Amino acid sequence: MNCIIVDDEPLARSEMRSLINEVSKLEILGEFSNAPAAMEFLKTNEVDLIFLDIEMPMVTGLEFAEMLPELSLVIFTTAYSQYALKSYELDAVDYLLKPIEKNRLEKAISKAVLYKDLLSGDTVKNTIESNTDDFLFIKAERRYYKINFSDIKFIEGLKDYVVIHTQSQKLITAMNLKTIHQKIPFSNFLRVSKSYVINMNYIDSFDNHNLYIGESEVPLGEVYKSEFFKAYSGGSLNIEN
């Protein structure tokens, strides 16, 4: 799997390159100080993963992310936490705050590698065949996978697909988040951001910005907050920003 680094700060690019080489086997194809230069490179090169700074001259990282090829994955790197929710709306794999910790980078890269494998496999052949009140069937190749709703921890939107995170596996299928949300019980599943639907039974803890399900951190979108707090706590908690 290959990658590029896009950051206007030379020191930040150097530090990112060292960290990537230390924690992974990613092939670094290039480093760029601005988005237009990176976009020019993408015209003639296939890039799997882009480490992308947000605040840059000419074109911001958020603007650049909206122009990227469908199969290019993005990990945002920035010193500003206020961009986190917007980055997930752009289907970012992860969002790393500078200074970047090695274990967080390693976790983000592992997630990107997994999603690259999922998107490169038989994704387009995976379809939801039917659903009942308790489960749904996903067809992949000639096999049918029964997915009990009670086993689904959360569902994540990724590009034009959704990743179904269960207790034992991750399954990807070509469907948008709104469509699959209509096929599952609304009593337990709640939309908490543009990119996530969660099973409330698996929430371990939460704050004003994130939900924590096992080792996964799920962003809580501003427009979904009041509905989530009302549904999850029954209005018993007085949540302040």
GROMACS elastic network, one bead per residue, 0.5 to 0.9 nm:
[ bonds ]
;  ai    aj funct       b0    kb
    1    25     6  0.79842   500
    1    26     6  0.55802   500
    1    27     6  0.63689   500
    1    47     6  0.84994   500
    1    48     6  0.63351   500
    1    49     6  0.78297   500
    1   113     6  0.73873   500
    1   116     6  0.84227   500
    2    25     6  0.88046   500
    2    26     6  0.53021   500
    2    28     6  0.58165   500
    2    29     6  0.65839   500
    2    46     6  0.87057   500
    2    47     6  0.61858   500
    2    48     6  0.55110   500
    2    49     6  0.63989   500
    2    50     6  0.88141   500
    3    26     6  0.66163   500
    3    27     6  0.61170   500
    3    28     6  0.50133   500
    3    29     6  0.59611   500
    3    30     6  0.75957   500
    3    47     6  0.58395   500
    3    48     6  0.57658   500
    3    50     6  0.54940   500
    3    51     6  0.73747   500
    4    27     6  0.84673   500
    4    28     6  0.55678   500
    4    29     6  0.55525   500
    4    30     6  0.50563   500
    4    31     6  0.57426   500
    4    32     6  0.78225   500
    4    38     6  0.82911   500
    4    47     6  0.71687   500
    4    48     6  0.84650   500
    4    49     6  0.66710   500
    4    50     6  0.51220   500
    4    51     6  0.62786   500
    4    52     6  0.84727   500
    5    13     6  0.66303   500
    5    16     6  0.76704   500
    5    17     6  0.77019   500
    5    28     6  0.77518   500
    5    29     6  0.85098   500
    5    30     6  0.65631   500
    5    32     6  0.62282   500
    5    33     6  0.85085   500
    5    38     6  0.86636   500
    5    49     6  0.88737   500
    5    50     6  0.60487   500
    5    52     6  0.63108   500
    5    53     6  0.83878   500
    6    13     6  0.74099   500
    6    30     6  0.86622   500
    6    31     6  0.59267   500
    6    33     6  0.58260   500
    6    34     6  0.63446   500
    6    35     6  0.68677   500
    6    38     6  0.69709   500
    6    50     6  0.72946   500
    6    51     6  0.60887   500
    6    53     6  0.61135   500
    6    61     6  0.84293   500
    7    10     6  0.74100   500
    7    12     6  0.68881   500
    7    13     6  0.60605   500
    7    31     6  0.78725   500
    7    32     6  0.63512   500
    7    33     6  0.50559   500
    7    34     6  0.64259   500
    7    35     6  0.83618   500
    7    51     6  0.81865   500
    7    52     6  0.63925   500
    7    53     6  0.50467   500
    7    54     6  0.80410   500
    7    55     6  0.85345   500
    7    56     6  0.71200   500
    7    61     6  0.87704   500
    7    77     6  0.85204   500
    8    12     6  0.79848   500
    8    13     6  0.78916   500
    8    32     6  0.73687   500
    8    34     6  0.57960   500
    8    35     6  0.89608   500
    8    53     6  0.76885   500
    8    55     6  0.83662   500
    8    56     6  0.59335   500
    8    57     6  0.76353   500
    9    12     6  0.52391   500
    9    13     6  0.63779   500
    9    14     6  0.87895   500
    9    33     6  0.68914   500
    9    56     6  0.88505   500
   10    13     6  0.51599   500
   10    14     6  0.62437   500
   10    15     6  0.86911   500
   10    33     6  0.74944   500
   11    14     6  0.50578   500
   11    15     6  0.61340   500
   11    16     6  0.85118   500
   12    15     6  0.51443   500
   12    16     6  0.60450   500
   12    17     6  0.85350   500
   12    98     6  0.89952   500
   13    16     6  0.51040   500
   13    17     6  0.60939   500
   13    18     6  0.86617   500
   13    31     6  0.70932   500
   13    32     6  0.82959   500
   13    33     6  0.83853   500
   14    17     6  0.51615   500
   14    18     6  0.63177   500
   14    19     6  0.87037   500
   15    18     6  0.51861   500
   15    19     6  0.61938   500
   15    20     6  0.86264   500
   16    19     6  0.50969   500
   16    20     6  0.60545   500
   16    21     6  0.85459   500
   16    51     6  0.85713   500
   16   100     6  0.82949   500
   17    20     6  0.52254   500
   17    21     6  0.62173   500
   17    22     6  0.85721   500
   17    28     6  0.77846   500
   17    31     6  0.86842   500
   18    21     6  0.52471   500
   18    22     6  0.61163   500
   18    23     6  0.88370   500
   19    23     6  0.62545   500
   19    24     6  0.83313   500
   19   100     6  0.87164   500
   19   101     6  0.88043   500
   19   102     6  0.67355   500
   19   105     6  0.78841   500
   19   106     6  0.89686   500
   20    23     6  0.55009   500
   20    24     6  0.56869   500
   20    25     6  0.77610   500
   20    26     6  0.70796   500
   20    28     6  0.85066   500
   20   102     6  0.86689   500
   20   105     6  0.77245   500
   20   106     6  0.81234   500
   20   109     6  0.86810   500
   21    24     6  0.56111   500
   21    25     6  0.65085   500
   21    26     6  0.71422   500
   21    27     6  0.84956   500
   21    28     6  0.85952   500
   22    25     6  0.82593   500
   22   102     6  0.84888   500
   23    26     6  0.89663   500
   23   102     6  0.71101   500
   23   103     6  0.83292   500
   23   105     6  0.77532   500
   23   106     6  0.58372   500
   23   109     6  0.87714   500
   24    27     6  0.89202   500
   24   106     6  0.70977   500
   24   109     6  0.76092   500
   24   110     6  0.86983   500
   26   109     6  0.87536   500
   28    31     6  0.79048   500
   29    47     6  0.80487   500
   30    38     6  0.85893   500
   30    41     6  0.86538   500
   31    38     6  0.79766   500
   32    35     6  0.73694   500
   32    36     6  0.89275   500
   32    37     6  0.63373   500
   32    38     6  0.58306   500
   33    36     6  0.89828   500
   33    37     6  0.74179   500
   33    38     6  0.80794   500
   33    56     6  0.82949   500
   34    37     6  0.57498   500
   34    38     6  0.66076   500
   34    39     6  0.89409   500
   34    56     6  0.66603   500
   34    57     6  0.69599   500
   34    58     6  0.75016   500
   34    59     6  0.73439   500
   34    60     6  0.84905   500
   34    61     6  0.88351   500
   35    38     6  0.50292   500
   35    39     6  0.60528   500
   35    40     6  0.86156   500
   35    52     6  0.88647   500
   35    56     6  0.79367   500
   35    57     6  0.84832   500
   35    58     6  0.77010   500
   35    59     6  0.59215   500
   35    60     6  0.73014   500
   35    61     6  0.71248   500
   35    63     6  0.89620   500
   35    64     6  0.62360   500
   36    39     6  0.50173   500
   36    40     6  0.62175   500
   36    41     6  0.87129   500
   36    58     6  0.80397   500
   36    59     6  0.72858   500
   36    64     6  0.83354   500
   37    40     6  0.51789   500
   37    41     6  0.64595   500
   37    42     6  0.88361   500
   38    41     6  0.50819   500
   38    42     6  0.63088   500
   38    43     6  0.89375   500
   39    43     6  0.65214   500
   39    64     6  0.82070   500
   39    67     6  0.85651   500
   39    68     6  0.79928   500
   40    43     6  0.53720   500
   40    44     6  0.75751   500
   41    44     6  0.59308   500
   41    45     6  0.61314   500
   41    46     6  0.88758   500
   42    46     6  0.63352   500
   42    47     6  0.69015   500
   42    68     6  0.85527   500
   42    69     6  0.84271   500
   43    46     6  0.80499   500
   46    72     6  0.81486   500
   47    50     6  0.73116   500
   47    69     6  0.89734   500
   47    71     6  0.84931   500
   47    72     6  0.61446   500
   47    73     6  0.84550   500
   48    71     6  0.70402   500
   48    72     6  0.50017   500
   48    73     6  0.60941   500
   48    74     6  0.86624   500
   48   112     6  0.89531   500
   48   116     6  0.75132   500
   49    71     6  0.88437   500
   49    72     6  0.56678   500
   49    74     6  0.57060   500
   49    75     6  0.74488   500
   49   109     6  0.89526   500
   49   112     6  0.74533   500
   49   113     6  0.88655   500
   49   116     6  0.87427   500
   50    72     6  0.71218   500
   50    73     6  0.61821   500
   50    75     6  0.61842   500
   50    76     6  0.81055   500
   51    73     6  0.88072   500
   51    74     6  0.60935   500
   51    76     6  0.58515   500
   51    77     6  0.65393   500
   52    61     6  0.60743   500
   52    62     6  0.87415   500
   52    64     6  0.88663   500
   52    65     6  0.83361   500
   52    74     6  0.67965   500
   52    75     6  0.61527   500
   52    77     6  0.56549   500
   52    78     6  0.81281   500
   53    56     6  0.69908   500
   53    60     6  0.79887   500
   53    61     6  0.56217   500
   53    62     6  0.86243   500
   53    75     6  0.87157   500
   53    76     6  0.57919   500
   53    78     6  0.54304   500
   53    79     6  0.88059   500
   54    60     6  0.55111   500
   54    62     6  0.59755   500
   54    63     6  0.86673   500
   54    64     6  0.89000   500
   54    76     6  0.68828   500
   54    77     6  0.68871   500
   54    78     6  0.59442   500
   54    79     6  0.87651   500
   54    80     6  0.85493   500
   54    83     6  0.81577   500
   55    59     6  0.84844   500
   55    60     6  0.54650   500
   55    61     6  0.63754   500
   55    62     6  0.84064   500
   55    78     6  0.74664   500
   55    79     6  0.89176   500
   55    80     6  0.87320   500
   56    59     6  0.63584   500
   56    60     6  0.50177   500
   56    61     6  0.67042   500
   57    60     6  0.65180   500
   59    62     6  0.82449   500
   59    63     6  0.62337   500
   59    64     6  0.64179   500
   60    63     6  0.52153   500
   60    64     6  0.61573   500
   60    65     6  0.86204   500
   61    65     6  0.60371   500
   61    66     6  0.88097   500
   61    76     6  0.78861   500
   62    65     6  0.51732   500
   62    66     6  0.67363   500
   62    76     6  0.88067   500
   62    83     6  0.87813   500
   62    86     6  0.80000   500
   62    87     6  0.69706   500
   62    90     6  0.78664   500
   63    66     6  0.54810   500
   63    67     6  0.71247   500
   64    67     6  0.53675   500
   64    68     6  0.67287   500
   65    68     6  0.53980   500
   65    69     6  0.89505   500
   65    74     6  0.75239   500
   65    87     6  0.87633   500
   65    90     6  0.70013   500
   65    92     6  0.85757   500
   66    69     6  0.88545   500
   66    90     6  0.69516   500
   67    70     6  0.89955   500
   68    71     6  0.83114   500
   68    72     6  0.66335   500
   68    73     6  0.87132   500
   69    72     6  0.55718   500
   69    73     6  0.87830   500
   70    73     6  0.81671   500
   70   159     6  0.70680   500
   70   160     6  0.86356   500
   71   116     6  0.81528   500
   71   119     6  0.77275   500
   71   120     6  0.87409   500
   71   159     6  0.80695   500
   72   116     6  0.88091   500
   73    91     6  0.82433   500
   73    92     6  0.68227   500
   73    93     6  0.65469   500
   73   112     6  0.70718   500
   73   115     6  0.85273   500
   73   116     6  0.78043   500
   74    90     6  0.89515   500
   74    91     6  0.78463   500
   74    92     6  0.50807   500
   74    93     6  0.57400   500
   74    94     6  0.73129   500
   74    95     6  0.88214   500
   74   112     6  0.82833   500
   75    87     6  0.89226   500
   75    92     6  0.58571   500
   75    93     6  0.54983   500
   75    95     6  0.57697   500
   75    96     6  0.72574   500
   75   108     6  0.74742   500
   75   109     6  0.84051   500
   75   112     6  0.82402   500
   76    84     6  0.86643   500
   76    87     6  0.72361   500
   76    92     6  0.70582   500
   76    93     6  0.81664   500
   76    94     6  0.64273   500
   76    96     6  0.60209   500
   76    97     6  0.83658   500
   77    80     6  0.88874   500
   77    94     6  0.87626   500
   77    95     6  0.61456   500
   77    97     6  0.59273   500
   77    98     6  0.66781   500
   77   100     6  0.80132   500
   78    81     6  0.75047   500
   78    83     6  0.84337   500
   78    95     6  0.78806   500
   78    96     6  0.64911   500
   78    97     6  0.52321   500
   78    98     6  0.55948   500
   78    99     6  0.84679   500
   78   100     6  0.89197   500
   79    96     6  0.83404   500
   79    97     6  0.52988   500
   79    99     6  0.73002   500
   80    83     6  0.63661   500
   80    84     6  0.81278   500
   80    97     6  0.69416   500
   80    98     6  0.80875   500
   81    84     6  0.56449   500
   81    85     6  0.88051   500
   81    95     6  0.88374   500
   81    96     6  0.88490   500
   81    97     6  0.68049   500
   82    85     6  0.73810   500
   82    86     6  0.83040   500
   83    86     6  0.54147   500
   83    87     6  0.61615   500
   83    88     6  0.89632   500
   83    95     6  0.88364   500
   84    87     6  0.52108   500
   84    88     6  0.66202   500
   84    89     6  0.89669   500
   84    94     6  0.89475   500
   84    95     6  0.63920   500
   84    96     6  0.88135   500
   84   219     6  0.80257   500
   85    88     6  0.53180   500
   85    89     6  0.65078   500
   85   193     6  0.82875   500
   85   209     6  0.85957   500
   85   219     6  0.65126   500
   85   220     6  0.76104   500
   85   221     6  0.64271   500
   85   222     6  0.84151   500
   86    89     6  0.50897   500
   86    90     6  0.67147   500
   86   221     6  0.89253   500
   87    90     6  0.52256   500
   87    91     6  0.68882   500
   87    92     6  0.57780   500
   87    93     6  0.89637   500
   87    94     6  0.82115   500
   87    95     6  0.71864   500
   88    92     6  0.51005   500
   88    93     6  0.76370   500
   88    94     6  0.75959   500
   88    95     6  0.80025   500
   88   193     6  0.85816   500
   88   194     6  0.78244   500
   88   195     6  0.67031   500
   88   219     6  0.77745   500
   89    92     6  0.74177   500
   89   193     6  0.79792   500
   89   194     6  0.58437   500
   89   195     6  0.62159   500
   90   158     6  0.89424   500
   90   159     6  0.83483   500
   90   195     6  0.86551   500
   91    94     6  0.86837   500
   91   157     6  0.71297   500
   91   158     6  0.55375   500
   91   159     6  0.60653   500
   91   195     6  0.71326   500
   92    95     6  0.72012   500
   92   158     6  0.80781   500
   93   108     6  0.72062   500
   93   109     6  0.87662   500
   93   111     6  0.71084   500
   93   112     6  0.61956   500
   93   115     6  0.82995   500
   93   158     6  0.82546   500
   94   108     6  0.59311   500
   94   109     6  0.87352   500
   94   111     6  0.82069   500
   94   112     6  0.82844   500
   95   108     6  0.81709   500
   96    99     6  0.84639   500
   96   100     6  0.63557   500
   96   101     6  0.85094   500
   96   104     6  0.73610   500
   96   105     6  0.73411   500
   96   108     6  0.82132   500
   97   100     6  0.57872   500
   97   101     6  0.84615   500
   98   101     6  0.79377   500
  100   103     6  0.87224   500
  100   104     6  0.71375   500
  100   105     6  0.68852   500
  101   104     6  0.53933   500
  101   105     6  0.63134   500
  101   106     6  0.87021   500
  102   105     6  0.51195   500
  102   106     6  0.60648   500
  102   107     6  0.85656   500
  103   106     6  0.50495   500
  103   107     6  0.61451   500
  103   108     6  0.86255   500
  104   107     6  0.50948   500
  104   108     6  0.61703   500
  104   109     6  0.86387   500
  105   108     6  0.50602   500
  105   109     6  0.61222   500
  105   110     6  0.85457   500
  106   109     6  0.52028   500
  106   110     6  0.61601   500
  106   111     6  0.86565   500
  107   110     6  0.51600   500
  107   111     6  0.62977   500
  107   112     6  0.87417   500
  108   111     6  0.51260   500
  108   112     6  0.62633   500
  108   113     6  0.87351   500
  109   113     6  0.61327   500
  109   114     6  0.85501   500
  110   113     6  0.51385   500
  110   114     6  0.62054   500
  110   115     6  0.86721   500
  111   114     6  0.51254   500
  111   115     6  0.62118   500
  111   116     6  0.85586   500
  112   115     6  0.51251   500
  112   116     6  0.60110   500
  112   117     6  0.85748   500
  113   116     6  0.50741   500
  113   117     6  0.62506   500
  113   118     6  0.86648   500
  114   117     6  0.51933   500
  114   118     6  0.62668   500
  114   119     6  0.87116   500
  115   119     6  0.60029   500
  115   120     6  0.83435   500
  115   158     6  0.87841   500
  115   163     6  0.88601   500
  116   119     6  0.51771   500
  116   120     6  0.59529   500
  116   121     6  0.85301   500
  117   120     6  0.51281   500
  117   121     6  0.61065   500
  118   121     6  0.53922   500
  118   122     6  0.75999   500
  118   123     6  0.66522   500
  118   163     6  0.89747   500
  118   170     6  0.88702   500
  118   171     6  0.80584   500
  118   172     6  0.67559   500
  119   122     6  0.75697   500
  119   123     6  0.59056   500
  119   124     6  0.85813   500
  119   161     6  0.86478   500
  119   172     6  0.78630   500
  120   123     6  0.71517   500
  121   124     6  0.82557   500
  122   125     6  0.54016   500
  122   126     6  0.67503   500
  122   140     6  0.74018   500
  122   141     6  0.77442   500
  123   126     6  0.53199   500
  123   127     6  0.85336   500
  123   140     6  0.80925   500
  123   161     6  0.83637   500
  123   171     6  0.88335   500
  123   172     6  0.61998   500
  123   173     6  0.57112   500
  123   174     6  0.66788   500
  124   127     6  0.76404   500
  124   140     6  0.88942   500
  124   172     6  0.89571   500
  124   173     6  0.68156   500
  124   174     6  0.59204   500
  125   139     6  0.75382   500
  125   140     6  0.57250   500
  125   141     6  0.62876   500
  125   173     6  0.78063   500
  125   174     6  0.81501   500
  126   138     6  0.64693   500
  126   139     6  0.53845   500
  126   141     6  0.72318   500
  126   171     6  0.85999   500
  126   172     6  0.70883   500
  126   173     6  0.50058   500
  126   174     6  0.67770   500
  127   137     6  0.84052   500
  127   138     6  0.54811   500
  127   139     6  0.52896   500
  127   140     6  0.68545   500
  127   172     6  0.89603   500
  127   173     6  0.58593   500
  127   174     6  0.67332   500
  127   175     6  0.81188   500
  128   131     6  0.78361   500
  128   136     6  0.71442   500
  128   137     6  0.57918   500
  128   139     6  0.62601   500
  128   173     6  0.75605   500
  128   174     6  0.88290   500
  128   175     6  0.86683   500
  128   180     6  0.88288   500
  129   136     6  0.75628   500
  129   137     6  0.55452   500
  129   138     6  0.57913   500
  129   139     6  0.63812   500
  129   144     6  0.84899   500
  130   135     6  0.87086   500
  130   136     6  0.57027   500
  130   137     6  0.55114   500
  130   138     6  0.76919   500
  130   183     6  0.89229   500
  131   134     6  0.77458   500
  131   135     6  0.57770   500
  131   137     6  0.62480   500
  131   183     6  0.68121   500
  131   184     6  0.80175   500
  132   135     6  0.54314   500
  132   136     6  0.61721   500
  132   137     6  0.89850   500
  132   183     6  0.84093   500
  132   184     6  0.84771   500
  133   136     6  0.83934   500
  133   149     6  0.84248   500
  133   183     6  0.88389   500
  133   184     6  0.75199   500
  133   185     6  0.69921   500
  134   147     6  0.87469   500
  134   148     6  0.60292   500
  134   149     6  0.57810   500
  134   150     6  0.76178   500
  134   184     6  0.83421   500
  134   185     6  0.81601   500
  135   146     6  0.67402   500
  135   147     6  0.54462   500
  135   149     6  0.51797   500
  135   150     6  0.80959   500
  135   184     6  0.81152   500
  136   145     6  0.81967   500
  136   146     6  0.59082   500
  136   147     6  0.53665   500
  136   148     6  0.65979   500
  136   149     6  0.74727   500
  136   183     6  0.82865   500
  136   184     6  0.83268   500
  137   144     6  0.61435   500
  137   145     6  0.54161   500
  137   147     6  0.61463   500
  137   148     6  0.88020   500
  138   143     6  0.83151   500
  138   144     6  0.56031   500
  138   145     6  0.50409   500
  138   146     6  0.65816   500
  138   147     6  0.74861   500
  138   171     6  0.87138   500
  138   173     6  0.81455   500
  139   142     6  0.68597   500
  139   143     6  0.57123   500
  139   145     6  0.62044   500
  139   146     6  0.89306   500
  140   143     6  0.55163   500
  140   144     6  0.64255   500
  140   145     6  0.76545   500
  140   173     6  0.89609   500
  141   144     6  0.82666   500
  147   150     6  0.84878   500
  147   151     6  0.71055   500
  147   152     6  0.76375   500
  147   166     6  0.82014   500
  148   151     6  0.53584   500
  148   152     6  0.69669   500
  148   166     6  0.88797   500
  149   152     6  0.53385   500
  149   153     6  0.86148   500
  149   166     6  0.88462   500
  149   184     6  0.71718   500
  149   185     6  0.78794   500
  149   199     6  0.86727   500
  150   153     6  0.79227   500
  150   166     6  0.88175   500
  150   188     6  0.88737   500
  150   199     6  0.82139   500
  150   201     6  0.85512   500
  151   165     6  0.85750   500
  151   166     6  0.53454   500
  151   167     6  0.57844   500
  151   168     6  0.83695   500
  152   155     6  0.75725   500
  152   164     6  0.69216   500
  152   165     6  0.58816   500
  152   167     6  0.66425   500
  152   198     6  0.83316   500
  152   199     6  0.67571   500
  152   202     6  0.87348   500
  153   164     6  0.80149   500
  153   165     6  0.57029   500
  153   166     6  0.53501   500
  153   167     6  0.67076   500
  153   198     6  0.63347   500
  153   199     6  0.53137   500
  153   200     6  0.81652   500
  153   201     6  0.79501   500
  153   202     6  0.58931   500
  153   203     6  0.84532   500
  153   213     6  0.75941   500
  154   163     6  0.85399   500
  154   164     6  0.64837   500
  154   165     6  0.54561   500
  154   166     6  0.72509   500
  154   189     6  0.81917   500
  154   196     6  0.71138   500
  154   197     6  0.57054   500
  154   199     6  0.55568   500
  154   200     6  0.87266   500
  154   202     6  0.83388   500
  154   213     6  0.85060   500
  155   162     6  0.65999   500
  155   163     6  0.56691   500
  155   165     6  0.58695   500
  155   166     6  0.86726   500
  155   177     6  0.77614   500
  155   180     6  0.88308   500
  155   181     6  0.87694   500
  155   195     6  0.82782   500
  155   196     6  0.57613   500
  155   197     6  0.51419   500
  155   198     6  0.62418   500
  155   199     6  0.84324   500
  156   161     6  0.85206   500
  156   162     6  0.54635   500
  156   163     6  0.50556   500
  156   164     6  0.65463   500
  156   165     6  0.77082   500
  156   177     6  0.74036   500
  156   195     6  0.56671   500
  156   197     6  0.66159   500
  156   198     6  0.85223   500
  157   160     6  0.74728   500
  157   161     6  0.60460   500
  157   163     6  0.63523   500
  157   164     6  0.89130   500
  157   175     6  0.87280   500
  157   176     6  0.67639   500
  157   177     6  0.56815   500
  157   194     6  0.79478   500
  157   196     6  0.61750   500
  157   197     6  0.85160   500
  158   161     6  0.51926   500
  158   162     6  0.55485   500
  158   163     6  0.69099   500
  158   176     6  0.85022   500
  158   177     6  0.88728   500
  158   195     6  0.73889   500
  159   162     6  0.78484   500
  159   176     6  0.85141   500
  160   173     6  0.88606   500
  160   174     6  0.62942   500
  160   175     6  0.64405   500
  160   176     6  0.60704   500
  160   177     6  0.89046   500
  161   172     6  0.66298   500
  161   173     6  0.55586   500
  161   175     6  0.50326   500
  161   176     6  0.57826   500
  161   177     6  0.78169   500
  162   171     6  0.82090   500
  162   172     6  0.56017   500
  162   173     6  0.56981   500
  162   174     6  0.65836   500
  162   175     6  0.60167   500
  162   176     6  0.61874   500
  162   177     6  0.62676   500
  162   180     6  0.82600   500
  162   195     6  0.88855   500
  163   170     6  0.63878   500
  163   171     6  0.55821   500
  163   173     6  0.68014   500
  164   169     6  0.81881   500
  164   170     6  0.55149   500
  164   171     6  0.51001   500
  164   172     6  0.61446   500
  164   173     6  0.81980   500
  165   168     6  0.80190   500
  165   169     6  0.63097   500
  165   171     6  0.67968   500
  165   172     6  0.88859   500
  166   169     6  0.53770   500
  166   170     6  0.61474   500
  166   171     6  0.81576   500
  167   170     6  0.85284   500
  172   175     6  0.88512   500
  173   176     6  0.88567   500
  175   178     6  0.84663   500
  175   179     6  0.67028   500
  175   180     6  0.68904   500
  176   179     6  0.55889   500
  176   180     6  0.66626   500
  176   181     6  0.87699   500
  177   180     6  0.54135   500
  177   181     6  0.60379   500
  177   182     6  0.87633   500
  177   194     6  0.82894   500
  177   195     6  0.71147   500
  177   196     6  0.75505   500
  177   197     6  0.76304   500
  178   181     6  0.51453   500
  178   182     6  0.65281   500
  178   191     6  0.89360   500
  179   182     6  0.53636   500
  179   183     6  0.69529   500
  180   183     6  0.51298   500
  180   184     6  0.67963   500
  181   184     6  0.55484   500
  181   185     6  0.79894   500
  181   186     6  0.78294   500
  181   189     6  0.78516   500
  181   190     6  0.83711   500
  181   191     6  0.79659   500
  181   197     6  0.72587   500
  182   185     6  0.78103   500
  182   186     6  0.79375   500
  183   186     6  0.88638   500
  184   187     6  0.89033   500
  184   188     6  0.87084   500
  184   189     6  0.72769   500
  185   188     6  0.61419   500
  185   189     6  0.62260   500
  186   189     6  0.50823   500
  186   190     6  0.66067   500
  187   190     6  0.79223   500
  188   198     6  0.81250   500
  188   199     6  0.55316   500
  188   200     6  0.56696   500
  188   201     6  0.69795   500
  189   197     6  0.64043   500
  189   198     6  0.54078   500
  189   200     6  0.61771   500
  189   201     6  0.86718   500
  190   196     6  0.85452   500
  190   197     6  0.54013   500
  190   198     6  0.54573   500
  190   199     6  0.66328   500
  190   200     6  0.70965   500
  190   227     6  0.88219   500
  190   228     6  0.72758   500
  190   231     6  0.84485   500
  191   194     6  0.76151   500
  191   195     6  0.83367   500
  191   196     6  0.60624   500
  191   198     6  0.64557   500
  191   224     6  0.72143   500
  191   228     6  0.80676   500
  192   195     6  0.79687   500
  192   196     6  0.58757   500
  192   197     6  0.59172   500
  192   198     6  0.70317   500
  192   211     6  0.89982   500
  192   218     6  0.84366   500
  192   219     6  0.75224   500
  192   220     6  0.53951   500
  192   221     6  0.60030   500
  192   222     6  0.87728   500
  192   223     6  0.84670   500
  192   224     6  0.53283   500
  192   225     6  0.71223   500
  192   227     6  0.84788   500
  192   228     6  0.67210   500
  193   196     6  0.52878   500
  193   197     6  0.73087   500
  193   218     6  0.86706   500
  193   219     6  0.67805   500
  193   220     6  0.56282   500
  193   222     6  0.78502   500
  193   223     6  0.77544   500
  193   224     6  0.62547   500
  193   225     6  0.87025   500
  194   197     6  0.85130   500
  194   221     6  0.72292   500
  194   224     6  0.88943   500
  195   219     6  0.87216   500
  196   218     6  0.73578   500
  196   219     6  0.79294   500
  196   220     6  0.86126   500
  198   201     6  0.86395   500
  198   202     6  0.80353   500
  198   203     6  0.82343   500
  198   218     6  0.85836   500
  199   202     6  0.58831   500
  199   203     6  0.74057   500
  200   203     6  0.55487   500
  200   232     6  0.70292   500
  201   204     6  0.85634   500
  202   212     6  0.87249   500
  202   213     6  0.59807   500
  202   214     6  0.79168   500
  203   206     6  0.75621   500
  203   211     6  0.67780   500
  203   212     6  0.60175   500
  203   214     6  0.78396   500
  204   211     6  0.77821   500
  204   212     6  0.56609   500
  204   213     6  0.54625   500
  204   214     6  0.67856   500
  205   210     6  0.87322   500
  205   211     6  0.61582   500
  205   212     6  0.53097   500
  205   213     6  0.73681   500
  206   209     6  0.76812   500
  206   210     6  0.57249   500
  206   212     6  0.57947   500
  206   213     6  0.88983   500
  207   210     6  0.55915   500
  207   211     6  0.66386   500
  207   212     6  0.86996   500
  207   220     6  0.87596   500
  207   239     6  0.88621   500
  208   211     6  0.84609   500
  208   220     6  0.73797   500
  208   225     6  0.79607   500
  208   239     6  0.76482   500
  208   240     6  0.76777   500
  208   241     6  0.62130   500
  209   218     6  0.86646   500
  209   219     6  0.60690   500
  209   220     6  0.51441   500
  209   221     6  0.73551   500
  209   222     6  0.82346   500
  209   225     6  0.86514   500
  209   241     6  0.88616   500
  210   217     6  0.63630   500
  210   218     6  0.54409   500
  210   220     6  0.50118   500
  210   221     6  0.85077   500
  211   216     6  0.82657   500
  211   217     6  0.58585   500
  211   219     6  0.63173   500
  211   220     6  0.66320   500
  212   215     6  0.70489   500
  212   216     6  0.58670   500
  212   218     6  0.62464   500
  212   219     6  0.88791   500
  213   216     6  0.51598   500
  213   217     6  0.64787   500
  213   218     6  0.75204   500
  214   217     6  0.81155   500
  220   223     6  0.87002   500
  220   224     6  0.69557   500
  220   225     6  0.65333   500
  220   228     6  0.86611   500
  221   224     6  0.53246   500
  221   225     6  0.62436   500
  222   225     6  0.53886   500
  222   226     6  0.81780   500
  223   226     6  0.74105   500
  223   227     6  0.83422   500
  224   227     6  0.56047   500
  224   228     6  0.61666   500
  224   229     6  0.87798   500
  225   228     6  0.51365   500
  225   229     6  0.61351   500
  225   230     6  0.85012   500
  226   229     6  0.52558   500
  226   230     6  0.60722   500
  226   231     6  0.85211   500
  227   230     6  0.51673   500
  227   231     6  0.60199   500
  227   232     6  0.84271   500
  228   231     6  0.51537   500
  228   232     6  0.58235   500
  228   233     6  0.81635   500
  229   232     6  0.53127   500
  229   233     6  0.56985   500
  229   234     6  0.73476   500
  229   235     6  0.66823   500
  229   236     6  0.87550   500
  229   237     6  0.75138   500
  229   238     6  0.88436   500
  229   239     6  0.77084   500
  230   233     6  0.56678   500
  230   234     6  0.50320   500
  230   236     6  0.79295   500
  230   237     6  0.83224   500
  231   234     6  0.53994   500
  231   235     6  0.73222   500
  232   235     6  0.78837   500
  233   236     6  0.54956   500
  233   237     6  0.61648   500
  234   237     6  0.78172   500
  235   238     6  0.75077   500
